[in-house]
Amino acid sequence: MSKYKITIDKNRCVGSTLCMMEAPDIFALDEEHQAHVIAPDTLDDEGVLTAAHACPMNAIFLEEIETGKRIWPRA
């Protein structure tokens, strides 16, 4: 179980696939060519963070589940 809650802002996502390249077991593109999480119960926290940092549009939002603190993008 990941320590992060992942939210993808569909208005920001441009389907660059960088998140998929960084974390192919976690992210995929849907039929609208936007990122979505494919394995929410088996997330690799380091992979999720690397993929979020790679997103050119900062469309991947990460919050700590325990505290609700936003980790990425920084506010």
Secondary structure as UniProt FT lines:
FT   STRAND          4..8
FT   TURN            10..12
FT   HELIX           18..22
FT   TURN            24..26
FT   STRAND          27..29
FT   TURN            31..32
FT   STRAND          35..37
FT   HELIX           40..42
FT   HELIX           45..54
FT   TURN            56..57
FT   STRAND          60..64
FT   TURN            65..67
FT   STRAND          70..72
//
